[in-house]
Amino acid sequence: MHRRRFLRGLGALAALPSAVRAGSGQGRVVIAGGGFAGATCARYLRRVAPELRVAVVDPEQDYVTCPMSNWVMDGLRRVEDLTLRRDALAAAGVEIIRDAVVEIDGNRHQARLRGGKALDYDRAVVAPGVQLRWGMPEGYDEAAAQRMPHAWLAGPQTVLLRRQLEAMDDGGVVVISVPAAPFRCPPGPYERASLIANYLRQHKSASKILILDGNEKFSKQALFEEAWRTLYPGMIQWVPITEDGAVTRVDAGTMTLHTNLEAYTAAVANVIPAQRAGQLAIDAGLADSSGWCPVDPRTFESRHMPGVHVIGDAAIANPMPKSASSANSQAKNCALAIRALLRGEVPGEPSLHNTCYSLVAPDYAISVNDIYRVREGRIVAVEGSGGVSPLAAGGEFRAREAEYDQGWYESIVADSFGVA
């Protein structure tokens, strides 16, 4: 009996990666995706466990941040201002591989690349962000996005939407279609509506904005609506799902958006489609039927594949929103958990956070903050730890928050990418 148990133990030990068997902490971590989640995890792994070899695999040389991309709508930023290099990661000792992980073999502990190479790992981190679900709404595909830009993956689409606003005749209607939650950056569509309104107020004051929403409520709603009444009276109309706001079909040729009962023709249509975890997460079997990836909230290790961690927008981490701040926080805690696991230690209890600023006008911002802990296997907000901007605050308060918004962006870019 004891001999059989001993032999079974040897078999289980042999299945573990070498670094875990040794308990030395030495090993290799392969990170798929170099956005806020992947970059932060790589930087902090090098910081807290310099003995580890850390590789970030991403096909793009540069990264365009979604935070601040709405500012392009009002001419407050250019896409070039939001474009980051990963040079500081390399300087910190992170191996940067310009390729894409297309398959993860959890049994062999290998990540296979599009270029044909296979990378052995002791732990892998999947940070693929989101992918757009073409056909949701019906008729919305990559070709339609050239006439009805989503601008939800920052870059050329952001520029396209801005140019369409510039070319629109005064008096035209801008229609923003919002998908049912969850999606990346919950307050993003409403910040975008605000900054488009600020642009229109100055340049095309006869124009209007219509938000067709697949949800009944939205993040920081009372604060946004207070700002709209104050800054943009009569310019922004919001239609929730219970009032037939969900867009079910689009016709890019006629610039028409259809709900169950109505059809709306837009001068400019910003169609934000439904989303799910990035394709690697789907292909690797890390996602469930929701299209998102269940994880152990203490370590962000996948519920479906041991030894693989999923962080950022792709992970199911409710009630944390899918935001850059959440991704940054999850990545740091994941790095600490990986260090502990590779050293044969028990990971500590995570402390997670999210901070989100929304610019409503150049000198007017609102914010929300939350701290999270893990309780009984679930992420929960710590009661009394967070909060939102107060209603009816004065102009000086809102202006300070606009300054803090800029400071937050500079801080998170520096923390995640090492960019000063």
Buried (B, 14 or more C-beta within 10 A) or exposed (E): EEEEEEEEEEEEEEEBBEBBEBEEBBBBBBBBBBBBBBBBBBBBBBEBBEEBBBBBBBBEEEBBBBBBBBBBBBBBBEBEEBBBBBEBBEEBBBBBBBBBBBEBBBEEBBBBBEEEEEBBBBBBBBBBBBBBBBEBBEBBBEEBBEBBBBBBBBBEBBBBBBEBBEEBEEEBBBBBBBBEBBBBBBBBBBBBBBBBBBBBBEEBEEBBBBBBBBBEEBBBBEBBBBBBEEBBEEBBBBBBBEEBBBBBBBBBEEBBBBBEEEEBEBBBBBBBBBBBBBEBBBBBBBBEEEBBBBBBBBBBBBEBBEBBBBBBBBBBBEEBBBBBBBBBBBBBBBBBBBBBBBBEEEBEEBEBBBBBBBBBBBBBBBBBBBBBBBEEEEBBBBEEEBEBBEEEBEEEBBBBBBEBBBEBBEEBBEBBBBBE
